Amino acid sequence: MQATLDAPVLPPLPELEAAKPAPEPSSLFRRVLQDRGALLGEIVAGKSHNLTRVALVGAALTALGGLALGVSSPHPQQILLAAAKTPLIAMGALLICFPAFYIFAALQGSQLSMGKALRMFVVGMGLRGAIIAGLAPLLLFFSTVGSPYGFLLVAGLVTFGLAEAGFLHTLQAGVKQMREAGDSISLTFTRGWMLIYLAVVMQFTWSLRPIIGLCNHEADVCHWMLIGGGPGGNMFTHIMSQVAKLVA
């Protein structure tokens, strides 16, 4: 009798992997932290990511740094104002400096659109907020243990300095990708603009004092002030006048 041969059992075919969906707006902030280069590349290529949430989260995280420093004040109003001032400094400086960046880039023959420029800036803002949020618990700790003004000032300068460095590095990375794509925007111009931007940030910080503690003058009302807290008006001319007095 002829033996019947069993039909070979074939392994099941592997299921085709579903195509990965495009990142949702809620995941874009994670891309800002972990995949900035590719995200900037997509922006340069013309992809219109909706980065509104990234901008809002970045501003909220920036406010955490001001809140952590403002806790050193005994007045609850000053704590809230310190939280409001830090994102106001960042947004105000960008509002003042962005037109110069966009217009002078256009004068160089750059094809950088306003939408692309704003998206690159927002990616940098998201990174800046993340850096501040990462260091805010340290600022909060030292603010609540009675640290002197000088120590908190240095801690705040280091925290916000690192955050601004991250923001500017992101912007420079975006400009480099524009140049690699054949755009005429200049890196020298970008770096010069960065110096002007930092000068505006410092003046804003000076004018919106205090963030740490209270003003030395009119302390009973100064903690309510949103602008005009810095003595001497223009920070740079004030410093120059003080230096001139020392050498005179």
Buried (B, 14 or more C-beta within 10 A) or exposed (E): EEEEEEEEEEEEEEEEEEEEEEBEEEEBBEBBEEBBBEBBBBBBEEEEBEBEBBBBBBBEBBBBBBBBBBBBBEBEEBBBBBBBBBBBBBBBBBEBBBEEBBEBBBEEEBEBEEEBBBBBBBBBBBBBBBBBBBBBEEBBEBBEEEBEEEEBBEBBEEBBEBBBBBBBBBBBBBBBBBBEEEBEBBEEBBEEBBEBBBBBBBBBBBBBBBBBBBBEEEEEEBBEBEEEBBEEEEBEEBEEEEEEEEEE
